[in-house]
Amino acid sequence: MHPADHPARRRLSAALDNLADTFRGTTVHPDEYNCDCHWGSSEEVSLLKTPDVELEPDLLRRTWQAVDWTDHAAVLRRILPQFATVLVAGRARALSGLHEAGYCFARGRWQEWSDDQADAVRDFLHAWWVQSLTDPDAIVPAHEVFLVCAEASGTVGPWLAEAVAEWEYELLGDSLPWGGCWYEHDEEEMRAELVGWLLEHAAVRLRESGASADLRHRIRLLGLTEEDRWTDPHWPGHRY
Protein backbone atom coordinates (compact mmCIF):
# COMPACT_ATOMS: atom_id res chain seq x y z
CA MET A 1 0.00 0.00 0.00
CA HIS A 2 1.31 3.44 -0.90
CA PRO A 3 1.68 5.53 2.29
CA ALA A 4 -0.81 8.11 1.04
CA ASP A 5 -3.41 5.35 0.53
CA HIS A 6 -3.52 4.28 4.18
CA PRO A 7 -7.20 4.73 5.17
CA ALA A 8 -6.42 6.21 8.59
CA ARG A 9 -4.06 8.72 6.98
CA ARG A 10 -6.72 9.73 4.47
CA ARG A 11 -9.23 10.18 7.28
CA LEU A 12 -6.80 12.32 9.26
CA SER A 13 -5.96 14.44 6.22
CA ALA A 14 -9.67 15.05 5.63
CA ALA A 15 -10.14 16.01 9.31
CA LEU A 16 -7.29 18.52 9.09
CA ASP A 17 -8.77 19.99 5.91
CA ASN A 18 -12.11 20.29 7.68
CA LEU A 19 -10.49 22.15 10.59
CA ALA A 20 -8.92 24.58 8.15
CA ASP A 21 -12.26 25.18 6.42
CA THR A 22 -14.26 25.44 9.64
CA PHE A 23 -11.97 27.90 11.42
CA ARG A 24 -10.84 29.94 8.43
CA GLY A 25 -11.08 33.65 9.15
CA THR A 26 -11.28 33.38 12.95
CA THR A 27 -9.48 35.88 15.18
CA VAL A 28 -9.14 36.64 18.87
CA HIS A 29 -11.14 39.45 20.45
CA PRO A 30 -9.91 42.92 19.40
CA ASP A 31 -9.15 43.75 23.05
CA GLU A 32 -7.28 40.50 23.79
CA TYR A 33 -3.99 41.08 25.59
CA ASN A 34 -1.18 39.14 27.22
CA CYS A 35 1.82 40.08 29.28
CA ASP A 36 4.68 41.64 27.31
CA CYS A 37 7.21 40.20 29.76
CA HIS A 38 6.00 36.61 29.87
CA TRP A 39 4.12 35.96 26.63
CA GLY A 40 5.20 38.34 23.88
CA SER A 41 4.91 41.71 22.23
CA SER A 42 1.90 43.72 21.15
CA GLU A 43 2.99 43.08 17.56
CA GLU A 44 2.68 39.35 18.19
CA VAL A 45 -0.78 39.77 19.73
CA SER A 46 -1.79 41.68 16.61
CA LEU A 47 -1.04 38.57 14.54
CA LEU A 48 -3.71 36.69 16.50
CA LYS A 49 -6.13 39.47 15.59
CA THR A 50 -5.32 38.96 11.90
CA PRO A 51 -7.08 35.99 10.30
CA ASP A 52 -5.23 33.12 8.63
CA VAL A 53 -1.70 34.39 9.20
CA GLU A 54 0.60 31.49 10.08
CA LEU A 55 2.49 31.94 13.34
CA GLU A 56 6.15 31.12 13.64
CA PRO A 57 6.75 27.99 15.75
CA ASP A 58 7.83 29.64 19.00
CA LEU A 59 4.93 32.09 18.93
CA LEU A 60 2.48 29.26 18.30
CA ARG A 61 3.94 27.31 21.24
CA ARG A 62 3.73 30.29 23.58
CA THR A 63 0.15 30.88 22.48
CA TRP A 64 -1.22 27.40 23.09
CA GLN A 65 0.67 26.98 26.36
CA ALA A 66 -0.48 30.29 27.85
CA VAL A 67 -3.21 29.89 30.47
CA ASP A 68 -4.19 33.53 31.04
CA TRP A 69 -6.06 34.57 27.92
CA THR A 70 -9.25 36.53 28.48
CA ASP A 71 -11.07 34.40 25.90
CA HIS A 72 -9.16 31.15 25.55
CA ALA A 73 -11.81 29.64 23.29
CA ALA A 74 -11.30 32.38 20.71
CA VAL A 75 -7.53 31.93 20.89
CA LEU A 76 -7.86 28.20 20.36
CA ARG A 77 -10.18 28.67 17.38
CA ARG A 78 -7.69 31.14 15.87
CA ILE A 79 -4.71 28.77 16.08
CA LEU A 80 -6.48 25.43 15.75
CA PRO A 81 -5.76 24.52 12.08
CA GLN A 82 -2.04 25.24 12.46
CA PHE A 83 -1.91 23.79 15.98
CA ALA A 84 -3.49 20.50 14.88
CA THR A 85 -1.08 20.19 11.96
CA VAL A 86 1.87 20.75 14.26
CA LEU A 87 0.54 18.17 16.73
CA VAL A 88 0.18 15.50 14.06
CA ALA A 89 3.66 16.23 12.74
CA GLY A 90 5.15 15.70 16.21
CA ARG A 91 6.42 19.27 16.47
CA ALA A 92 4.37 20.36 19.50
CA ARG A 93 6.59 19.65 22.46
CA ALA A 94 6.12 20.84 26.03
CA LEU A 95 8.33 20.67 29.10
CA SER A 96 6.09 18.31 31.07
CA GLY A 97 4.67 16.29 28.17
CA LEU A 98 2.28 16.40 25.26
CA HIS A 99 -0.72 16.17 27.59
CA GLU A 100 -0.31 19.95 27.95
CA ALA A 101 -1.75 20.20 24.45
CA GLY A 102 -4.83 18.42 25.76
CA TYR A 103 -5.11 21.04 28.50
CA CYS A 104 -5.24 23.71 25.80
CA PHE A 105 -8.23 22.01 24.19
CA ALA A 106 -9.91 21.58 27.57
CA ARG A 107 -9.49 25.24 28.51
CA GLY A 108 -11.19 26.19 25.26
CA ARG A 109 -14.32 24.17 26.23
CA TRP A 110 -14.69 23.15 22.59
CA GLN A 111 -17.64 20.84 23.32
CA GLU A 112 -19.70 24.00 23.97
CA TRP A 113 -18.96 25.56 20.58
CA SER A 114 -21.36 25.52 17.65
CA ASP A 115 -22.16 22.07 16.29
CA ASP A 116 -20.01 22.40 13.18
CA GLN A 117 -17.01 23.63 15.18
CA ALA A 118 -17.33 21.01 17.92
CA ASP A 119 -17.80 18.27 15.33
CA ALA A 120 -14.67 19.38 13.49
CA VAL A 121 -12.60 19.15 16.68
CA ARG A 122 -14.12 15.80 17.64
CA ASP A 123 -13.52 14.37 14.16
CA PHE A 124 -9.90 15.49 14.29
CA LEU A 125 -9.23 13.90 17.69
CA HIS A 126 -10.81 10.60 16.65
CA ALA A 127 -9.04 10.55 13.29
CA TRP A 128 -5.68 11.23 14.92
CA TRP A 129 -6.26 8.54 17.54
CA VAL A 130 -7.19 5.91 14.96
CA GLN A 131 -4.18 6.85 12.84
CA SER A 132 -1.87 6.46 15.84
CA LEU A 133 -3.31 2.98 16.43
CA THR A 134 -3.26 1.66 12.88
CA ASP A 135 -0.69 3.52 10.80
CA PRO A 136 2.79 1.99 11.17
CA ASP A 137 4.30 5.30 10.08
CA ALA A 138 2.40 7.46 12.58
CA ILE A 139 4.81 10.07 13.89
CA VAL A 140 3.38 10.57 17.39
CA PRO A 141 3.21 7.40 19.56
CA ALA A 142 -0.27 6.20 20.45
CA HIS A 143 0.28 6.66 24.19
CA GLU A 144 1.00 10.36 23.65
CA VAL A 145 -2.00 10.83 21.37
CA PHE A 146 -4.09 9.10 24.03
CA LEU A 147 -2.97 11.66 26.62
CA VAL A 148 -3.96 14.56 24.37
CA CYS A 149 -7.36 13.06 23.53
CA ALA A 150 -8.13 12.12 27.13
CA GLU A 151 -7.23 15.56 28.49
CA ALA A 152 -8.95 17.35 25.62
CA SER A 153 -12.21 15.49 26.21
CA GLY A 154 -12.06 14.89 29.96
CA THR A 155 -12.71 11.17 29.56
CA VAL A 156 -10.81 8.00 28.69
CA GLY A 157 -13.64 5.59 27.86
CA PRO A 158 -14.25 6.47 24.19
CA TRP A 159 -10.56 6.30 23.35
CA LEU A 160 -10.10 2.89 25.00
CA ALA A 161 -13.24 1.60 23.28
CA GLU A 162 -12.01 2.85 19.92
CA ALA A 163 -8.66 1.13 20.41
CA VAL A 164 -10.41 -2.17 21.14
CA ALA A 165 -12.70 -1.73 18.14
CA GLU A 166 -9.69 -1.18 15.89
CA TRP A 167 -7.83 -4.21 17.26
CA GLU A 168 -10.54 -6.87 17.59
CA TYR A 169 -10.36 -8.18 14.00
CA GLU A 170 -6.68 -9.10 14.21
CA LEU A 171 -6.92 -10.36 17.79
CA LEU A 172 -9.81 -12.69 16.94
CA GLY A 173 -7.63 -14.00 14.10
CA ASP A 174 -4.90 -14.81 16.65
CA SER A 175 -2.61 -12.04 15.42
CA LEU A 176 -1.18 -8.88 16.89
CA PRO A 177 -3.13 -5.80 15.74
CA TRP A 178 0.06 -4.20 14.44
CA GLY A 179 3.07 -5.36 12.48
CA GLY A 180 5.27 -6.97 15.11
CA CYS A 181 9.03 -7.32 14.92
CA TRP A 182 9.02 -11.13 14.67
CA TYR A 183 12.78 -11.53 14.79
CA GLU A 184 13.04 -9.56 18.05
CA HIS A 185 9.84 -10.44 19.91
CA ASP A 186 7.54 -13.39 20.50
CA GLU A 187 4.38 -12.09 18.83
CA GLU A 188 2.18 -14.83 20.29
CA GLU A 189 3.37 -14.02 23.78
CA MET A 190 2.67 -10.34 23.22
CA ARG A 191 -0.79 -11.07 21.83
CA ALA A 192 -1.56 -13.35 24.79
CA GLU A 193 -0.53 -10.61 27.21
CA LEU A 194 -2.73 -8.05 25.45
CA VAL A 195 -5.70 -10.44 25.29
CA GLY A 196 -5.28 -11.30 28.97
CA TRP A 197 -5.37 -7.63 29.89
CA LEU A 198 -8.46 -7.00 27.76
CA LEU A 199 -10.33 -9.96 29.20
CA GLU A 200 -9.53 -8.94 32.76
CA HIS A 201 -10.02 -5.19 32.53
CA ALA A 202 -11.77 -4.14 29.33
CA ALA A 203 -15.24 -5.61 29.81
CA VAL A 204 -16.23 -3.39 32.72
CA ARG A 205 -14.62 -0.30 31.22
CA LEU A 206 -16.32 -0.85 27.86
CA ARG A 207 -19.70 -1.27 29.49
CA GLU A 208 -19.19 1.88 31.57
CA SER A 209 -18.15 3.86 28.49
CA GLY A 210 -21.29 2.85 26.57
CA ALA A 211 -19.55 0.56 24.06
CA SER A 212 -21.89 -1.55 21.96
CA ALA A 213 -22.92 -5.04 23.05
CA ASP A 214 -21.37 -6.39 19.83
CA LEU A 215 -17.96 -5.01 20.74
CA ARG A 216 -18.19 -6.38 24.28
CA HIS A 217 -19.08 -9.82 22.92
CA ARG A 218 -16.07 -9.73 20.58
CA ILE A 219 -13.80 -9.13 23.55
CA ARG A 220 -15.48 -12.03 25.37
CA LEU A 221 -14.79 -14.24 22.34
CA LEU A 222 -11.08 -13.68 22.84
CA GLY A 223 -11.35 -15.98 25.84
CA LEU A 224 -12.61 -18.85 23.67
CA THR A 225 -10.50 -21.02 21.39
CA GLU A 226 -10.93 -22.51 17.94
CA GLU A 227 -14.39 -23.99 17.29
CA ASP A 228 -15.91 -22.58 20.47
CA ARG A 229 -15.08 -19.10 19.21
CA TRP A 230 -16.22 -19.57 15.60
CA THR A 231 -19.49 -21.31 16.50
CA ASP A 232 -20.48 -18.82 19.18
CA PRO A 233 -23.73 -17.05 18.19
CA HIS A 234 -21.95 -13.71 18.51
CA TRP A 235 -19.09 -14.57 16.15
CA PRO A 236 -18.92 -11.55 13.82
CA GLY A 237 -18.31 -13.56 10.67
CA HIS A 238 -14.73 -12.43 10.12
CA ARG A 239 -12.84 -14.23 7.37
CA TYR A 240 -9.07 -14.54 7.41
C-alpha positions as CSV (number, residue, x, y, z in Angstrom):
1,M,0.0,0.0,0.0
2,H,1.3,3.4,-0.9
3,P,1.7,5.5,2.3
4,A,-0.8,8.1,1.0
5,D,-3.4,5.4,0.5
6,H,-3.5,4.3,4.2
7,P,-7.2,4.7,5.2
8,A,-6.4,6.2,8.6
9,R,-4.1,8.7,7.0
10,R,-6.7,9.7,4.5
11,R,-9.2,10.2,7.3
12,L,-6.8,12.3,9.3
13,S,-6.0,14.4,6.2
14,A,-9.7,15.0,5.6
15,A,-10.1,16.0,9.3
16,L,-7.3,18.5,9.1
17,D,-8.8,20.0,5.9
18,N,-12.1,20.3,7.7
19,L,-10.5,22.1,10.6
20,A,-8.9,24.6,8.1
21,D,-12.3,25.2,6.4
22,T,-14.3,25.4,9.6
23,F,-12.0,27.9,11.4
24,R,-10.8,29.9,8.4
25,G,-11.1,33.7,9.1
26,T,-11.3,33.4,12.9
27,T,-9.5,35.9,15.2
28,V,-9.1,36.6,18.9
29,H,-11.1,39.5,20.5
30,P,-9.9,42.9,19.4
31,D,-9.1,43.7,23.0
32,E,-7.3,40.5,23.8
33,Y,-4.0,41.1,25.6
34,N,-1.2,39.1,27.2
35,C,1.8,40.1,29.3
36,D,4.7,41.6,27.3
37,C,7.2,40.2,29.8
38,H,6.0,36.6,29.9
39,W,4.1,36.0,26.6
40,G,5.2,38.3,23.9
41,S,4.9,41.7,22.2
42,S,1.9,43.7,21.1
43,E,3.0,43.1,17.6
44,E,2.7,39.3,18.2
45,V,-0.8,39.8,19.7
46,S,-1.8,41.7,16.6
47,L,-1.0,38.6,14.5
48,L,-3.7,36.7,16.5
49,K,-6.1,39.5,15.6
50,T,-5.3,39.0,11.9
51,P,-7.1,36.0,10.3
52,D,-5.2,33.1,8.6
53,V,-1.7,34.4,9.2
54,E,0.6,31.5,10.1
55,L,2.5,31.9,13.3
56,E,6.1,31.1,13.6
57,P,6.7,28.0,15.8
58,D,7.8,29.6,19.0
59,L,4.9,32.1,18.9
60,L,2.5,29.3,18.3
61,R,3.9,27.3,21.2
62,R,3.7,30.3,23.6
63,T,0.1,30.9,22.5
64,W,-1.2,27.4,23.1
65,Q,0.7,27.0,26.4
66,A,-0.5,30.3,27.8
67,V,-3.2,29.9,30.5
68,D,-4.2,33.5,31.0
69,W,-6.1,34.6,27.9
70,T,-9.3,36.5,28.5
71,D,-11.1,34.4,25.9
72,H,-9.2,31.1,25.6
73,A,-11.8,29.6,23.3
74,A,-11.3,32.4,20.7
75,V,-7.5,31.9,20.9
76,L,-7.9,28.2,20.4
77,R,-10.2,28.7,17.4
78,R,-7.7,31.1,15.9
79,I,-4.7,28.8,16.1
80,L,-6.5,25.4,15.8
81,P,-5.8,24.5,12.1
82,Q,-2.0,25.2,12.5
83,F,-1.9,23.8,16.0
84,A,-3.5,20.5,14.9
85,T,-1.1,20.2,12.0
86,V,1.9,20.8,14.3
87,L,0.5,18.2,16.7
88,V,0.2,15.5,14.1
89,A,3.7,16.2,12.7
90,G,5.2,15.7,16.2
91,R,6.4,19.3,16.5
92,A,4.4,20.4,19.5
93,R,6.6,19.7,22.5
94,A,6.1,20.8,26.0
95,L,8.3,20.7,29.1
96,S,6.1,18.3,31.1
97,G,4.7,16.3,28.2
98,L,2.3,16.4,25.3
99,H,-0.7,16.2,27.6
100,E,-0.3,19.9,28.0
101,A,-1.8,20.2,24.4
102,G,-4.8,18.4,25.8
103,Y,-5.1,21.0,28.5
104,C,-5.2,23.7,25.8
105,F,-8.2,22.0,24.2
106,A,-9.9,21.6,27.6
107,R,-9.5,25.2,28.5
108,G,-11.2,26.2,25.3
109,R,-14.3,24.2,26.2
110,W,-14.7,23.1,22.6
111,Q,-17.6,20.8,23.3
112,E,-19.7,24.0,24.0
113,W,-19.0,25.6,20.6
114,S,-21.4,25.5,17.7
115,D,-22.2,22.1,16.3
116,D,-20.0,22.4,13.2
117,Q,-17.0,23.6,15.2
118,A,-17.3,21.0,17.9
119,D,-17.8,18.3,15.3
120,A,-14.7,19.4,13.5
121,V,-12.6,19.1,16.7
122,R,-14.1,15.8,17.6
123,D,-13.5,14.4,14.2
124,F,-9.9,15.5,14.3
125,L,-9.2,13.9,17.7
126,H,-10.8,10.6,16.7
127,A,-9.0,10.6,13.3
128,W,-5.7,11.2,14.9
129,W,-6.3,8.5,17.5
130,V,-7.2,5.9,15.0
131,Q,-4.2,6.8,12.8
132,S,-1.9,6.5,15.8
133,L,-3.3,3.0,16.4
134,T,-3.3,1.7,12.9
135,D,-0.7,3.5,10.8
136,P,2.8,2.0,11.2
137,D,4.3,5.3,10.1
138,A,2.4,7.5,12.6
139,I,4.8,10.1,13.9
140,V,3.4,10.6,17.4
141,P,3.2,7.4,19.6
142,A,-0.3,6.2,20.5
143,H,0.3,6.7,24.2
144,E,1.0,10.4,23.6
145,V,-2.0,10.8,21.4
146,F,-4.1,9.1,24.0
147,L,-3.0,11.7,26.6
148,V,-4.0,14.6,24.4
149,C,-7.4,13.1,23.5
150,A,-8.1,12.1,27.1
151,E,-7.2,15.6,28.5
152,A,-9.0,17.4,25.6
153,S,-12.2,15.5,26.2
154,G,-12.1,14.9,30.0
155,T,-12.7,11.2,29.6
156,V,-10.8,8.0,28.7
157,G,-13.6,5.6,27.9
158,P,-14.2,6.5,24.2
159,W,-10.6,6.3,23.4
160,L,-10.1,2.9,25.0
161,A,-13.2,1.6,23.3
162,E,-12.0,2.8,19.9
163,A,-8.7,1.1,20.4
164,V,-10.4,-2.2,21.1
165,A,-12.7,-1.7,18.1
166,E,-9.7,-1.2,15.9
167,W,-7.8,-4.2,17.3
168,E,-10.5,-6.9,17.6
169,Y,-10.4,-8.2,14.0
170,E,-6.7,-9.1,14.2
171,L,-6.9,-10.4,17.8
172,L,-9.8,-12.7,16.9
173,G,-7.6,-14.0,14.1
174,D,-4.9,-14.8,16.6
175,S,-2.6,-12.0,15.4
176,L,-1.2,-8.9,16.9
177,P,-3.1,-5.8,15.7
178,W,0.1,-4.2,14.4
179,G,3.1,-5.4,12.5
180,G,5.3,-7.0,15.1
181,C,9.0,-7.3,14.9
182,W,9.0,-11.1,14.7
183,Y,12.8,-11.5,14.8
184,E,13.0,-9.6,18.1
185,H,9.8,-10.4,19.9
186,D,7.5,-13.4,20.5
187,E,4.4,-12.1,18.8
188,E,2.2,-14.8,20.3
189,E,3.4,-14.0,23.8
190,M,2.7,-10.3,23.2
191,R,-0.8,-11.1,21.8
192,A,-1.6,-13.4,24.8
193,E,-0.5,-10.6,27.2
194,L,-2.7,-8.1,25.5
195,V,-5.7,-10.4,25.3
196,G,-5.3,-11.3,29.0
197,W,-5.4,-7.6,29.9
198,L,-8.5,-7.0,27.8
199,L,-10.3,-10.0,29.2
200,E,-9.5,-8.9,32.8
201,H,-10.0,-5.2,32.5
202,A,-11.8,-4.1,29.3
203,A,-15.2,-5.6,29.8
204,V,-16.2,-3.4,32.7
205,R,-14.6,-0.3,31.2
206,L,-16.3,-0.8,27.9
207,R,-19.7,-1.3,29.5
208,E,-19.2,1.9,31.6
209,S,-18.1,3.9,28.5
210,G,-21.3,2.8,26.6
211,A,-19.6,0.6,24.1
212,S,-21.9,-1.6,22.0
213,A,-22.9,-5.0,23.0
214,D,-21.4,-6.4,19.8
215,L,-18.0,-5.0,20.7
216,R,-18.2,-6.4,24.3
217,H,-19.1,-9.8,22.9
218,R,-16.1,-9.7,20.6
219,I,-13.8,-9.1,23.5
220,R,-15.5,-12.0,25.4
221,L,-14.8,-14.2,22.3
222,L,-11.1,-13.7,22.8
223,G,-11.3,-16.0,25.8
224,L,-12.6,-18.9,23.7
225,T,-10.5,-21.0,21.4
226,E,-10.9,-22.5,17.9
227,E,-14.4,-24.0,17.3
228,D,-15.9,-22.6,20.5
229,R,-15.1,-19.1,19.2
230,W,-16.2,-19.6,15.6
231,T,-19.5,-21.3,16.5
232,D,-20.5,-18.8,19.2
233,P,-23.7,-17.1,18.2
234,H,-22.0,-13.7,18.5
235,W,-19.1,-14.6,16.2
236,P,-18.9,-11.6,13.8
237,G,-18.3,-13.6,10.7
238,H,-14.7,-12.4,10.1
239,R,-12.8,-14.2,7.4
240,Y,-9.1,-14.5,7.4
